[in-house]
Every structure is written in structure tokens, then in C-alpha cells.
Amino acid sequence: MSDPQIVVTDYPAEYIARISLNRPEKRNALGPELREGLLVALHDALVNADVRVLMITANGGHFSAGGDLASLADIDMVSGRHRIKRGHMEARALLTAEKPIVAAVEGYAMGAGAALAIACDTVVVDAETTLGFPFLKVGLGPDFGVSYTLPRRIGIGRAQHAFLHAKNFKGEAAVACGLADVMAETGKVQMQALDLAKELAALPPNALALAKRQFAAAPCDFETAAEMEAMGQALCFAGTEFPEG
């Protein structure tokens, strides 16, 4: 069982759950306990009818140093594959969530930490934020769904270059290439992320969920996209949110 304080959930505003990685002495390295705690926190927030928007952030000034390499000392092929598959459960929860997710990313977000950030819908950074993908420098391949999310964020060519050359992206560079979405004033990442979460929480949740499902299916051919739009919009016409809007 994971330490309940290793991932902390609070509710800073109506309809918003803020999930904070809380292992600052390890720069929030994603060891097994932290990953399990995150998975539980995500599940609880996603099934909570009073929560419309999630925030993912971290305590201690750094989002996450990535995987906890010390915990990999005795790993073998079988246990390693199991560990990666468990990590995919968190990535899957983020990517398939019908509720919008805002990442407030401060300091370093490296490796699996960067992958965690870019699996969210909106990534907020400031000039001091650094996202990087140093997997190959320690003899490892992609993890936490990054081979899927990185190309969707910045394109396949740029993603391959970033991964093969273990590139780091700081602040403005991350926003410029699409790795992050919003550039906050230095030291105001949390405030900016919460403001964005409040904007999302004010939107009609059912229409928002349908839109997220449609964009999650992209890229697809036009006919598939058109049919999803027709079905989704018909549901919106029949619901209560459209007349109110």
C-alpha cells in the first residue's frame, strides 16, 4: 500500500481537484509508491461527480525528476515490463479522461515526469521550467506513453529528434514548439493554472466530455470524424446544456 501523503489531493475551487506529487526530497521521482498513489488519486477524482476539472502539480519546486532510477537496481525483463505496464495505467487514465486536466509544471520535468506533464490537456510553464527527455542517456527507451504523446504534441519528426538527442526545452521554447501551452509569469504557474482550471470548470461538462472524446480519437479519416461530430452534437441538442447556453 502506498503512503497516502506521497500524493495529496485538495480542492482549491469549486469543481476542481488538485493532485500534487509530494516527494520533494526526491524531486518527485516517479518510484512505484508515487505512481500507485497517483493512479489512485486520478481514479478518485475522475469518478467524483463533484469534480469537473483536474490539476496535476507537485510540491517542492520541481514537477518530477522522472523515473526513480534507484528503485531499478534489481529489475529484470519480466519485472521491468510489468513496471512499465503499470505506468501505462496512469498515462491511459490521463489520456482517456473525459474531464479536462491542467498541468502546473515548475522547475524540472524530466523523462517520465515530462511524459506525465504532456499527457495532460493544458500544460502551464514559466521561464524557469525545463522539460526534457533524457531516456537514452541512461540506456532506456520511451516510457509512460511518450512515444504516443510527444509526436501528437510536436510532430513525428521533431519528436524523434527531441528523443534521439535527449533535448531539453525551457519555458518559452517549450511553448513555441507546442510541448507546453501557456507561458505564465515567473513564479505564477500555480495561479495561472488554477485560473485556467476555473475557466474550464465553468463550461458545460457533458459537451466538454464529448469534445474530449472526439479529439482523443484524432487523427482519423474525415468520415469517422464527421460521424462522431453528428452523434456528439445530437446528444448535445437533446441535453439540458444547449438550451441553457
Stockholm file with secondary structure:
# STOCKHOLM 1.0

chainA/1-245         MSDPQIVVTDYPAEYIARISLNRPEKRNALGPELREGLLVALHDALVNADVRVLMITANGGHFSAGGDLASLADIDMVSGRHRIKRGHMEARALLTAEKPIVAAVEGYAMGAGAALAIACDTVVVDAETTLGFPFLKVGLGPDFGVSYTLPRRIGIGRAQHAFLHAKNFKGEAAVACGLADVMAETGKVQMQALDLAKELAALPPNALALAKRQFAAAPCDFETAAEMEAMGQALCFAGTEFPEG
#=GR chainA/1-245 SS CCCTTSEEEEEEETTEEEEEECCGGGTTCBCHHHHHHHHHHHHHHHHCTTCCEEEEEESSSCSBCCBCGGGGTTCCHHHHHHHHHHHHHHHHHHHTCSSCEEEECCSEEETHHHHHHHTSSEEEECTTCEEECCGGGGTCCCCTTHHHHHHHHHCHHHHHHHHHTTCEEETHHHHHHTSCCEECCTTCHHHHHHHHHHHHHTSCHHHHHHHHHHHHTCSCCHHHHHHHHHHHHHHHHHSSHHHHC
#=GC SS_cons         CCCTTSEEEEEEETTEEEEEECCGGGTTCBCHHHHHHHHHHHHHHHHCTTCCEEEEEESSSCSBCCBCGGGGTTCCHHHHHHHHHHHHHHHHHHHTCSSCEEEECCSEEETHHHHHHHTSSEEEECTTCEEECCGGGGTCCCCTTHHHHHHHHHCHHHHHHHHHTTCEEETHHHHHHTSCCEECCTTCHHHHHHHHHHHHHTSCHHHHHHHHHHHHTCSCCHHHHHHHHHHHHHHHHHSSHHHHC
//
